[in-house]
């Protein structure tokens, strides 16, 4: 993994998990990674009946604030899996 400069204080993994679980009803998020690159698995009944792209958009909407700016703590989500 590459190094990614950020001024974020605290655990990025915890911040991502908290944001996803707060933004998607009844979700459980598993987040792994470091250096700005992360793998995410999210399970929620809110994904039922939705296509993959719609589910991914729901997840990205919850973590957009962690991806904005030159020193954002999240540089890339290398793997995103959503399950209902």
N, C-alpha and C positions, 0 to 999 in steps of 0.2 A: 504494500500500500504506500501511496505517496504521502508526503507531508503536505498539509494544507493549513496555511496561517489563518488564525482566527483570534478574535479577542473575546470570544464567548467564554463565560465563566460557568463552570458546572459540567455535568455529564450531558453530552449531546445525545447519547443513546436514551437516557431517561427523558430528556426534553422532547425527543421525537415520539417516544412511546406515550408520554402524557398527552401530547397534542393530538395524536391519532385517536387515542381512546376517548378523549374529551370531545372530539369532533365527529366521530362516527358512532352512532348508537350501538350499545351492547357489543362493542368491539374488544378484541384482545389482540395486542400488537406485540410481535417479537422483533426486536431490532438488534442488529449486530454490526460492528464495524468501527472504524477509527480513521483518522487522517482525512476526514471529509468524505469518505466513501462508505456506503452502508447497504446492507441487505435487510429487507423488511418483509415480514409475513403478517398479514392482517386477516383475522377471522371475524365476520359479523353477519348476522341475519339481514342487515341492511343491503348486502350485496345480492341477495336472492333475486333472480330474474333480470339482473343487469349484465351487460356485456363487460368484457375485460377492460376496455377503454374507459367506460363509465366508472367502474370500480377504481381504477388507477387514478382517475381525475379526482374522485372523492378523497383518496389518500393524499395526493399532492396538495389539494386545497387546504388540508389541515397542517401541512408542514412548510408552506410557502414562505412564511415569515423566517424560517430557519435557513432558507436558500437564497435570500435576497442580499445583495451587496457584495463588494469585493472580498470582505473578510467573513462571509457567511460560514457558519459552522458546518453546514451540509453542502458539499460540492456536488455530489452525485448519489443517486440511489441506483446502485449497480444491479440489484435484483429486487423485484417487487412481485409478491404473490398475494393474491386476494382469494379468500374462501368464504363461502356462505355457510 
